[in-house]
Structures are given as structure tokens and as C-alpha cells.
Amino acid sequence: MDKTSFFQDVFEVAKLIPKGRVTSYGGIAAYLGLKSSARMVGWAMNQAHLDPEVPAQRVVNRNGLLTGKHHFATETRMEELLKEDGVEVKNDKVVNFDAIYWDPVKELGL
């Protein structure tokens, strides 16, 4: 799988994350059959601005931390977008992460 098609696959999964929910880099990697490639998913999400329909704010680390916030237009933009989605954030971490976590493996029936 080349980088371009991998990034596109990541973007397509991210587009399926419902408003008000979040997933993790590792969750997307597992769904794509590349469980150990969470970092590559992160690299893809850093390029999500290439496709404005990708809700990159909905992809966080495995603990619910907004580790990708530095790749948004401002330091607070990721949190602002999550709040617009109805997701509560405190100290750069998704509140109730386990309750709103969207697992693509389960949700998309892999």
C-alpha cells in the first residue's frame, strides 16, 4: 500500500466518525488491518487539511489527548471544533473519552 492510498483510506474512515464521538489513531490503524501503524495514521491526519471534509479533530490519541492540536490553524482550533461537535474537552483531553469513543472495528463491523 503506498502512502497516498493509505492516507486516503485513513481519511475515508475519519469521515465516518459521527459528530459528538471521537476515535484514536490506533483504532483507525486496527480497522485498516495495520494495528501497529497508529503513528502513520497520525501522519495522515496531519495532512487532513488536504481534504476539508475530513473531521481531523475527531481523531485523538489512545488516552483522549489532543496530540494533533499543533497541526491546526491555531493551538485552540482542534478543541474549538470538538466543542462545536458537542465533545467536552478539559486540559487538552476529551472528557468521558471511554463513553464517546467510536471504535471503527466494532462500528463498521470488521
C-alpha positions, -999 to +999 in steps of 0.1 A: +000+000+000+015+033-010+014+064+012-012+082-009-037+054-008-031+048+029-037+084+037-069+083+016-081+052+034-074+070+068-094+100+056-123+078+045-126+062+079-123+096+097-152+109+076-174+082+091-168+093+127-201+106+139-204+141+153-201+140+191-178+110+190-140+105+188-117+077+178-080+071+181-051+068+157-047+032+168-084+025+163-082+036+127-050+016+122-066-015+136-096-011+113-073-008+083-055-040+093-023-023+104-026-024+141+010-012+147+006+018+124-010+043+147+018+067+141+012+065+104-024+074+109-012+104+129+009+115+099-021+111+077-042+132+100-016+159+100-023+161+062-061+161+066-062+198+056-058+184+020-094+172+023-116+198+041-143+171+046-121+151+070-131+158+106-095+156+119-105+170+153-123+137+160-091+117+160-071+118+192-046+096+210-054+064+229-059+084+261-082+110+246-054+137+244-055+163+217-020+154+205-027+166+170-037+201+180-004+216+167-014+208+132-045+230+132-045+267+122-043+278+159-034+260+192-070+260+202-088+252+169-089+214+175-106+220+208-130+246+194-141+222+166-146+194+191-167+216+213-188+226+182-193+188+177-206+186+213-175+170+227-163+183+261-126+189+264-107+198+296-069+204+298-064+191+262-082+159+270-116+146+259-139+143+289-157+109+291-134+095+264-144+059+270-181+067+268-179+086+235-151+065+219-161+053+184-143+021+176-142+016+138-136-021+141-168-026+161-189+002+145-180-007+109-183-044+115-148-057+106 
